[in-house]
């Protein structure tokens, strides 16, 4: 009869080493997986938060680009988009300001003459006719401006069609 104690000890040591090695490999895999997930999820979260601020109307917000990969390209693209939106917003505000001024001018003349005629201050028939002519002229001018704005809106919406005919 032979004692297998040494063999059992060798097998136990081999099993313990194998379990330790497998545990180390699993822990290393989990750690590296979490590192890579965080390296992707964190920048995407930052981009998402900045995009939400831009969507709320804060067009001065920009993403700090710390990456030289696809995430960096996405950051640059979102920053460019925010800049273009800001430029468009400024142009829209300037347009509205200009249109408001242009519409106010004929309205002032119409209101002034209408109030003058209604108050009875324009007693002379010539003044009344002049006032009515100015009211009609400014109303037509105002109507033309509104039509131009509506036409511009149709062009922007793509509802504008050209009819081509031989002449």
C-alpha positions, 0 to 999 in steps of 0.5 A: 500500500502506498500513501497518496498524501503527497498526491492529494496535497499536490492536487489541492495546491493545483486546485487552489492556484487555479481558483486564485488565478480564475478569481484574479482573471474575473476581477481584472475583467470586471475592473477593465470592463467598468473602466471602459464603460465609464470612459464611454458613459461619462463623456456621453452623459456630459454631452447629453447634459450640455445638449439638454441645456442647448435645447432649453435655449442656453445657446452659449453653452459649449462642450469642453472637448477632451477627446480625440475620437468619435466622442470628440467629433460629436462634441465639435459637431454639437458645439458647431450646431449651437453656434449656428443656432445662436447665429440664427436666433440673432438673425431672427431677432434682428428680422423681427425688430426690423419688421416691427419698425416697418409695420409701426410706421404706417400704423402711426400714420393711420392711427394719427389721421383716424384720430384726427378725423374722428375728433373733428379737428379736421373740419376742412373737406380737403383735410378730411380727403387728404387724411382718408387718402393717407389712411388708404395708402398706408393701409395698402402699404401695410397690406403689401408688407403683410403679403410679403411676409406671408410669401416669405413664410411660404418660401421658407416652408417650401410651399412656394411653387413657380409656374413656368410658362413659355412666353 
